[in-house]
Amino acid sequence: MRPIVLKAGDSLIPFIRVKEVRLDGLEEHVVTIICHDGDQYRAEGTDAIDAIMVLKPSAFEGRRLRWPRNAWVFHNLVGHPGMQLLAWAGLKRAAVAFHDWTTPRPR
């Protein structure tokens, strides 16, 4: 199920308003979301990754973004459980920050 909005910084953009997404800065985890009325939003970091995962996950394939072998092991084994523990402790912002900190960066 697709979400009804995309997030770019502090803005929530209704999915139906999105005309196109520019991927020029994808390697730096930055995309530009352009709406039908001409409004433009800059999504960075996890917001950019989430937007692309919703709109066109195949944009990550090929040579565009590459990770070293087993780069996701630490994130999956430590980042996700750590995030859950922090969330249970009521530290939701710290949980998201910890999750994002363990996310590997492409080379």
N, C-alpha and C positions, 0 to 999 in steps of 0.2 A: 504494500500500500504506500503510495506517495504521500509525503507530508503536504499540508495545504499551504505552507509558507517556507521560504528560504531565509536564512539568517545571514546578515552582513553587518558585523559590528553590533550596534544597538538597534538596528532596523530589522523588522520582519517584513519580508516582501511576499505578498500573496503569489502563489505559484502561477495563477492565471495571468498576472501582469508581466511575466517574464517573456521577453521577445528573443533575446540571445544572451549568451555568456561568452566573453572573450577569454581565451586561455593563454594569452601571451605570457603571463607571469606564473603559469602553473608550476614550473620547476621551483619557484620561490614560494609556493603555496599562496598565490594571490590570483584572484579572478575578478573580472568586472562583469556585473550583472546589469543588463540593459533592459529597461521596461518599454512597453509599447508606447507610452507617453513621453519617452526620451529620458526619464530619470535614470541615473546610473548609480550603482552601489559597488563599493569595493569590499570583497570578502577576503579575509586573510586567515591563514592558519587552518584550524579545524573547520571554520565556517566555509572556507574555499573547498576543502576536501569533501565536506558533507554535501555541498551544493553539486559538485561534480558526481559524487556517488549517486545522487538522486537523479540528476539530469542525463548523464552520459558516462557511466563507469568505464566504458572502453577507452575513454580519453587517457586513462592511466596505463594502458597497455603499450607494449613495444618499447622503443628506446627512450621515450619521454622521461619516465621516472624509473630508476633502478635502485634496488636496495642490495647491500651485500648479503651473501648467503646467510641464512638463519638470523637475519636482522630483527625479525619479529618475535623471536623466542622470549627474550627478556620482557618485552612489552606484554605478550600474552600470558606468561607465567607469573609475572610480578605486577605489571601495570594494572591489569584487570582485577585480580584479587585485592591488590592494595587499594584501588579505587572503591571497591565494594566495602572493604573494612572501614575506610574513612567516611563513606556515606552512611553506614550503619552508626558510626560514632557521631553523626550529625554535622560532619565537616564537609558539606557538599562542594563548596568552592575549592577546598583543598583536594577533594577527591578528583575533580575535573582537572585541576592543575597537575596533580600527580600522574593521572592518565596521560595527559598531553606531554608531560616531561619524558615519559617512557616511550613515546611514539618515535620510532626511528625516522631519520631524515634520509631521503634518497641521495645518492651520490651524483 
